[in-house]
Amino acid sequence: MLNDIRFKQFDVPDSCKLNKGKKNENIEDIITDVLDFQLDKLNHILDKNRMEVYSSTIQGDILESKNIIKIEISEDNFEPLYKPKVSFILPDMPYIREMSFKVFARNSF
């Protein structure tokens, strides 16, 4: 993802940027802003269609094609007293899996 120039071409309104005011944005800042903006838009659409979302995540993963997205929605029947809304951005899921396996393997002995 770091080599994908489309992130630099994506127009994120300044009011939505997490790194606004930062003079020297690097590619990681740009990717974070784009993914956060897209996740916020998706949550807004789901909310508009009366779908309560308590946890939303963008996970950068290897898909069959470059021009597709995968949206997975699952129902949670658990009813705690309070459900905070949580969002996560994991831009490089294969890297996170690889590092997790290495840490697990190193600590399992």
Beta strands, then each sheet from edge to edge (+ up, - down):
strand 1: 55-59
strand 2: 86-90
sheet 1: 1+ 2+
end
